[in-house]
Structure formats: C-alpha cells, structure tokens
Amino acid sequence: MIDPLMMRNKVLVFAVGAFAVYAGPALSSWELAQATSPSAKQSAVKLQPPPRSVIQMLRSFLGVNPPVAVGGSRSGGGQSICLLSPWPGIPVGVSNPVLEAVGPLNEMRLERGGVVLWQQRASSTQPIEGPITWPIKPLEPGEQLTLKIRPRGASGGDFAVLSLRADGAKVLADNQRQAQLLGNDRNSWFRYIEQLKPGQEAAAAALLSSPQAPPDLRQNLDCSKY
C-alpha cells in the first residue's frame, strides 16, 4: 500500500525541481527578437569582399581615376586626393551622392560661385574618414557645384578642387529608381554590374555614388598610381 504522505512529498520535490529548471535566465521578447533577427545573424558573419570580376568590370568601364593634385601657395608637399564618389570626370548621376575620398582628410567643402554651402573640418585628433552622406539639399538637374578637399597634413588654404555637375532629370530619376530596386542586397548589386554593357559607364558611376551601394565597391577601386 502506498503511503499518501510519501507520494505527496515526491510530487512536491518534482514540482520544485521542474520550477528550478524553468526559472533559469530567460530572454525578454525584445531580446529574443534581436537575437534571432536577420540583421543580428548577418552582423555575426563577416561580409566577403566584392567578386574580383565585378571590380575588374567597374575599372574597365570607368577607366583611370587619376589623383587630383592639392594646390595652394603653401603646398609643395606633392599631396594628392583620390576621389571615389562622385567619380571624377563623369556627370553626377544621382541627386544625393555619397562623398568619399581615400585616406584621412582635414576638411571638405561644397561651394557654389565661391559661396560655401557646407563644410566639415577635422579635429586635432580625429580626421575625416570614410563616406559622408550628402549634406545639403538634393542636386537639381544640371546643377553645378565645386567640391574642395584638404587632406590630412595640408596647410589651411591647400585644397584639391573638383567640379561637380548633376546629370539631366531623366537620368537622375532612372538611376534613383534602379538603386531603390537593388536595395541593400549586395548580390543584386554585383549581378547588375556584371550585366552592364559598353556605353553604360555613366550608369556605373552613378550607382557607385548611390547611398544604397555597398561601400566596399568604391573602396576596392582606389586610384591610378601613375
């Protein structure tokens, strides 16, 4: 015959043990969502560089990207700037191009007719590095601006000076639409670039300047060394 008191104690011990297992550390619903979200999974995986074929195609499309010499009365250091976006020598094909040059910078400006529309200066300890989101209102079709860049170590008045001219309204709209279609999917960008045909150099340069473009597409192009 089973002792009721003994049976009750066994049930109580089992219940306490089960509660101890259940009552361990638990994630909140927000933490669980963050841990299982696609962005969390992607951030845990190091992004692979763009395929070599894509970079080679961009270089063959866009040609030589010569460094722009830094001028000024106190220069004399032989410094130059490699501009990755907007791509030099080709009309700007998006209305809000990323601004990006190779290496640390002291200053960057956008001017129109000698009037400064925007400028960013480095601190004594922190240079300007990496891509900069387009800092003023979107470019109008045919609008012309001057981009001035001063590399780290250059004197106060020594800039590389580049002329920017926005393309026509249809081109700006078409490129914006294409960038939105490609979105943030790196592989879609790579596939699209690989299917570009001769004569689409301006489209390639425009997409490189788009804020949606994978940044390492630009960073793997660099400038000509000669």
C-alpha positions as a printed Julia matrix, in Angstrom:
226×3 Matrix{Float64}:
  0.0    0.0     0.0
  1.38   3.48   -0.99
  1.78   5.95    1.81
 -0.18   9.14    0.77
  2.24  11.38    2.68
  5.27   9.91    0.88
  3.55  10.29   -2.51
  2.69  13.93   -1.76
  6.33  14.69   -0.84
  7.6   13.12   -4.06
  5.2   15.22   -6.11
  6.32  18.34   -4.28
 10.03  17.59   -4.88
  9.38  17.01   -8.6
  7.44  20.26   -8.89
 10.2   22.26   -7.15
 12.86  20.71   -9.42
 10.85  21.48  -12.55
 10.38  25.08  -11.41
 14.14  25.44  -10.8
 14.87  24.34  -14.39
 12.18  26.65  -15.83
 13.16  29.62  -13.66
 16.67  29.88  -15.18
 17.79  33.02  -17.08
 15.25  33.94  -19.75
 15.32  36.39  -22.66
 12.69  39.05  -22.89
 10.59  39.1   -26.07
 12.64  42.09  -27.33
 15.96  40.34  -26.64
 14.73  37.17  -28.32
 13.63  39.11  -31.39
 17.01  40.85  -31.58
 18.95  37.61  -31.21
 17.01  35.9   -33.99
 16.6   38.87  -36.35
 18.24  38.72  -39.82
 20.4   41.77  -39.03
 21.78  40.09  -35.92
 22.61  36.97  -37.89
 24.22  39.0   -40.7
 26.33  41.06  -38.3
 27.77  37.83  -36.92
 29.01  36.88  -40.4
 31.9   38.83  -41.88
 31.0   40.2   -45.3
 33.01  38.83  -48.18
 34.68  41.38  -50.49
 33.07  42.06  -53.88
 33.91  39.44  -56.53
 37.08  40.21  -58.45
 35.13  40.08  -61.71
 32.85  42.92  -60.53
 35.78  45.17  -59.58
 37.57  44.43  -62.86
 34.42  45.27  -64.82
 33.99  48.57  -62.98
 37.61  49.51  -63.65
 37.28  48.69  -67.34
 34.04  50.7   -67.53
 35.22  53.76  -65.63
 38.82  53.9   -66.83
 41.65  55.59  -64.99
 40.79  57.56  -61.85
 43.78  59.91  -61.57
 44.55  61.52  -58.2
 43.76  65.24  -58.03
 46.71  67.4   -57.0
 46.41  69.61  -53.94
 47.11  73.21  -54.87
 47.9   76.33  -52.86
 50.66  78.76  -52.11
 51.91  76.75  -49.13
 51.54  73.29  -50.6
 54.77  71.97  -52.01
 54.34  68.58  -50.4
 53.24  66.85  -53.59
 49.98  65.74  -51.98
 47.02  64.5   -53.98
 43.48  63.26  -53.37
 41.83  60.12  -54.7
 38.08  60.79  -55.02
 35.91  57.66  -55.1
 32.49  59.33  -55.1
 31.29  61.16  -57.09
 33.51  59.62  -59.77
 35.67  62.38  -61.36
 35.11  63.37  -64.97
 31.57  61.95  -65.24
 28.36  63.92  -64.57
 26.87  63.16  -61.16
 24.1   60.65  -61.83
 22.24  60.72  -58.5
 20.8   63.69  -56.66
 22.29  62.75  -53.26
 25.72  61.25  -53.98
 27.92  59.92  -51.22
 31.1   61.97  -50.7
 34.15  59.76  -50.26
 37.89  60.14  -50.76
 40.75  57.8   -49.94
 42.68  58.49  -46.75
 42.27  60.85  -43.79
 41.12  64.43  -44.5
 41.38  67.76  -42.72
 38.48  69.44  -44.48
 35.78  69.05  -47.1
 33.63  71.81  -48.62
 30.83  72.28  -51.12
 30.68  75.7   -52.79
 28.65  77.48  -55.43
 30.14  80.55  -57.06
 32.68  80.93  -54.23
 29.99  80.75  -51.52
 30.44  77.94  -49.01
 27.24  75.86  -48.79
 28.64  73.25  -46.42
 31.93  72.35  -44.81
 33.27  69.8   -42.38
 36.57  70.14  -40.54
 38.54  67.52  -38.65
 39.61  68.0   -35.06
 43.24  67.93  -33.98
 42.88  64.28  -33.0
 40.12  62.94  -35.27
 40.43  63.21  -39.09
 37.54  62.94  -41.52
 37.42  59.39  -42.85
 35.04  57.2   -44.81
 31.86  58.03  -46.73
 29.85  61.14  -45.93
 26.11  61.3   -46.55
 25.18  64.07  -48.99
 24.97  67.05  -46.6
 22.82  69.6   -48.44
 19.57  69.57  -50.41
 19.47  67.11  -53.33
 21.1   68.22  -56.56
 18.86  69.72  -59.22
 19.25  68.57  -62.84
 22.25  70.34  -64.38
 23.27  71.98  -61.07
 26.99  72.76  -60.76
 28.97  72.84  -57.52
 32.62  72.88  -56.5
 33.96  70.23  -54.15
 37.1   71.16  -52.21
 39.07  68.57  -50.26
 42.05  69.14  -47.97
 43.98  66.02  -46.97
 45.46  65.44  -43.54
 48.66  67.42  -43.15
 47.88  70.01  -45.85
 48.05  73.7   -44.99
 44.89  75.71  -44.34
 44.44  77.02  -47.89
 45.6   73.96  -49.82
 42.75  72.04  -51.43
 42.12  69.61  -54.25
 39.38  71.3   -56.3
 36.83  69.29  -58.29
 33.85  70.4   -60.35
 30.55  68.57  -59.92
 27.71  68.79  -62.43
 24.44  66.92  -61.99
 23.08  64.99  -64.97
 19.66  65.57  -66.53
 16.33  64.98  -64.81
 15.55  61.68  -66.59
 18.99  60.23  -65.8
 18.72  61.22  -62.13
 15.26  59.67  -61.87
 16.26  56.45  -63.69
 19.33  55.92  -61.53
 17.4   56.62  -58.33
 14.76  54.09  -59.36
 17.41  51.47  -60.16
 19.2   51.97  -56.84
 15.9   51.53  -54.98
 15.19  48.31  -56.88
 18.61  46.9   -55.94
 18.06  47.95  -52.32
 20.52  46.64  -49.74
 21.09  43.23  -51.33
 24.81  43.07  -52.14
 24.43  40.17  -54.55
 21.81  42.08  -56.54
 24.29  44.92  -56.95
 27.04  42.55  -58.08
 24.78  40.79  -60.6
 23.53  44.09  -62.0
 27.07  45.44  -62.52
 28.18  42.24  -64.22
 25.44  42.57  -66.85
 26.26  46.2   -67.77
 27.06  46.77  -71.42
 29.58  49.09  -73.15
 28.27  52.63  -73.13
 26.82  52.39  -69.62
 29.81  53.98  -67.89
 27.7   56.84  -66.54
 25.21  54.39  -65.03
 28.04  52.5   -63.3
 29.49  55.72  -61.87
 26.06  56.89  -60.72
 25.31  53.66  -58.89
 28.7   53.75  -57.19
 27.78  57.17  -55.76
 24.41  55.99  -54.52
 23.98  55.76  -50.72
 22.46  52.29  -51.24
 25.58  50.9   -52.94
 27.82  48.5   -50.96
 30.64  50.8   -49.69
 33.37  48.29  -50.49
 32.54  48.58  -54.2
 34.04  52.07  -54.08
 36.79  51.24  -51.62
 38.17  48.44  -53.81
 38.56  50.72  -56.85
 41.17  53.13  -55.47
 43.05  55.46  -57.83
 45.61  55.02  -60.54
 49.14  55.11  -59.14
 50.52  56.94  -62.18
